[in-house]
Structure formats: C-alpha cells, structure tokens
Amino acid sequence: MRLLLVENDVLLADGLQRALRAEGYTVDHIDRGDLLMPALEGGGFQLVLLDLGLPGLDGIDALKILRQKDKQIPVIIISARDALEDRIGGLDCGADDYLVKPFSAVEMIARIRARLRRREPPGSETLHLGELEIDPVRFIVTRRGELVNLSRREMSLLMQLLRHRGRVLTRDQLEGGLYGWNEDVESNALEVHIHHLRKKLGSDLIRTVRGVGYSLQGTME
C-alpha cells in the first residue's frame, strides 16, 4: 500500500514516515505543494496526506487542482490550521478527512485505514477468492482456514492485484505500487514476489501474460 506524504516540516515528515513504514506502508515524501501533481502522475499511490502551509503552492490550491483531475484518490489533510472555517473549507475542496496537528500516529493510521477501507468492495470486510479469505483492512490472509504469513511486499502486491482484478497490470505498474522513489529494486524482485505468492496461495492464483504483465485469477465471492 503506497502513500504520498506532502509535508514541509522535515522532523514531522521523518516521524510520520517511520510510523507508517512500521505499519507496512510504502511512503514517498515531497515538501512543496507544486510538486503534488507531478508526483501523482506516475501513479501507484492509494492515498495522499496533505499539509496546507506549503511552499510553492498552498495545500488548498494544490487540492483544488488535484480534484479537477482525480476525484477518487483519498486525501487526508494534516494541518495546524484548526479554525472551523479551515476544516470546512478543506473538506469542501475535496479532502476526505481533516486531521489537526498535533496528532498521534495511532490516530493518523486509524484514519488512513478507515479511508482505504471505503475503497474496498462493498459487503463484508473479508473477501473470498477461491480457497482464500482476505481481510484487506487488517492485512490477514487465510487459505483453507489456515493463516498464511505474507511479507509486507507480498501483501501489498496481492492487494494491488485484487483492486484491479480482471485487468492485466504491467511490471511498471506493479513495481510503482510496491517501491518508493529512493528504494533500490533488484531486476527480478517482482518475479520473486510473484513466485512466493504462488507458492503460498496457489500456483493458479496469478496469471502471467507474456510481454504484458500479470493478472489475478478467480472469482470474488
């Protein structure tokens, strides 16, 4: 699960990134409002954490531009602006939530989970795919009733394929959802994760479309 943090306070940004990565999220960071759209153009992000008092372009103006082009990606404002009109203005401009600084990392992560949960298919939080049961909120997978231990990357890859089931995702798309900008990626890293998922969850789970990418097999229940 890949998040974009837009925050110009270096110490706060560092602390938030460490807290989020400890929860299994992949986080990229920018410190200017005018970098928001260029950062999102590469795709692969599932949620944006957006400060308002940013250099280059104020967060509210950056949010307005974002919502003209993308109305789907969840945005949580994180700001010291605590006046009622600021909070209402942020939500009216398209934010999904508004978190006033200072806040605890525990609350921030709970808010993120809540927003991401709303993007999952309706119905039960537990998804059924063949002999698999997948809880996308708690990142738990069982196969034939037995808990399957997946690494953070493996779980992120599975969730990415689930969100786009029925579509073939390219190598670049999958890697974009797994790795941050500053991470070194081995040339065969994606294939290794695919191999491990097939070994743990079933050899027929993921279909290889030669020359294109990968897609998830099976019907959701």
C-alpha positions, 0 to 999 in steps of 0.5 A, spaced: 500 500 500 503 506 497 502 513 500 504 520 498 506 524 504 506 532 502 509 535 508 514 541 509 516 540 516 522 535 515 522 532 523 514 531 522 515 528 515 521 523 518 516 521 524 510 520 520 514 516 515 517 511 520 510 510 523 507 508 517 513 504 514 512 500 521 505 499 519 507 496 512 506 502 508 510 504 502 511 512 503 514 517 498 515 524 501 515 531 497 515 538 501 512 543 496 505 543 494 507 544 486 510 538 486 503 534 488 501 533 481 507 531 478 508 526 483 501 523 482 502 522 475 506 516 475 501 513 479 501 507 484 499 511 490 492 509 494 492 515 498 495 522 499 496 526 506 496 533 505 499 539 509 496 546 507 502 551 509 506 549 503 511 552 499 510 553 492 503 552 492 498 552 498 495 545 500 488 548 498 490 550 491 494 544 490 487 540 492 483 544 488 487 542 482 488 535 484 480 534 484 479 537 477 483 531 475 482 525 480 476 525 484 477 518 487 484 518 490 483 519 498 486 525 501 487 526 508 489 533 510 494 534 516 494 541 518 495 546 524 490 550 521 484 548 526 479 554 525 472 551 523 472 555 517 479 551 515 476 544 516 470 546 512 473 549 507 478 543 506 473 538 506 469 542 501 475 542 496 475 535 496 479 532 502 476 526 505 478 527 512 481 533 516 486 531 521 489 537 526 496 537 528 498 535 533 496 528 532 498 521 534 500 516 529 495 511 532 490 516 530 493 518 523 493 510 521 486 509 524 484 514 519 488 512 513 485 505 514 478 507 515 479 511 508 482 505 504 477 501 507 471 505 503 475 503 497 474 496 498 468 492 495 462 493 498 459 487 503 463 484 508 470 486 510 473 479 508 473 477 501 473 470 498 477 468 492 477 461 491 480 457 497 482 464 500 479 469 505 482 476 505 481 481 510 484 487 506 483 492 512 487 488 517 492 485 512 490 477 514 490 472 509 487 465 510 487 459 505 483 453 507 482 456 514 489 456 515 493 463 516 498 464 511 504 469 513 505 474 507 511 479 507 509 486 507 511 486 499 507 480 498 501 483 501 501 489 498 502 486 491 496 481 492 492 487 494 494 491 488 492 485 484 485 484 487 483 492 486 484 491 479 482 484 478 480 482 471 485 487 468 492 485 466 497 490 470 504 491 467 511 490 471 511 498 471 505 498 474 506 493 479 513 495 481 510 503 482 505 500 487 510 496 491 517 501 491 518 508 493 522 513 489 529 512 493 528 504 494 533 500 490 529 494 486 533 488 484 531 486 476 527 480 478 524 482 485 517 482 482 518 475 479 520 473 486 514 476 489 510 473 484 513 466 485 512 466 493 505 468 492 504 462 488 507 458 492 503 460 498 496 461 495 496 457 489 500 456 483 493 458 479 492 464 483 496 469 478 496 469 471 502 471 467 501 474 460 507 474 456 510 481 454 504 484 458 504 483 465 500 479 470 493 478 472 489 475 478 485 469 477 478 467 480 472 469 482 470 474 488 465 471 492 
